[in-house]
């Protein structure tokens, strides 16, 4: 019986590097892609150059205390605030797209991991998320916004950081199209 179990688990372990990254990207696309894109759309400013002129709501989402301290006078916010908001907006569009396409996947997943951490800290310290919304690990409730849901998001993203995009990805296509260069010898 143990031999059969060992044989089965060996096959599962052998399949994991192909199955887990592909499944992770599929789950990311189904669960988080449109979540992040919808959030990014709320940050776009008006007009053709809205991707360079974020909406007022973008500043409120990302810098709630700074906006409040400025009396909701967005002109008082500086270049730093603009750069962070624009970078966050672009990250919400581009990094999820890269993950779904399987292009620069490890980089994109690492970037999204950092994004989720910053997003969570902003929710906790900027917007005051606490109590049941913050949640507790090792309890019977599994639907809290930060400690439950986002811990699962980060685990999904770290799977991609460590294992890459898997066989059905643009990363794999690009890897096959470029020749491997031999390591250079140092004299």
Buried (B, 14 or more C-beta within 10 A) or exposed (E): EEEEEEEEEEEEEEEEBEBBBBBBBEEBBEEBBEEBEEBBBBBBBEEEEBBEBBBEEBBBBBBBEBBEEBEEEBEEBEEEBBEBBBEBBBBBBBBBBBBBBBBBBBBBBBBBBBBBEBBBEBBBEBEEBEEEBBBEEEEEEEEBBBBBBBBEBBEBBBBBBEBBBBEBBBBBEEEEEEEEEEEEEEE
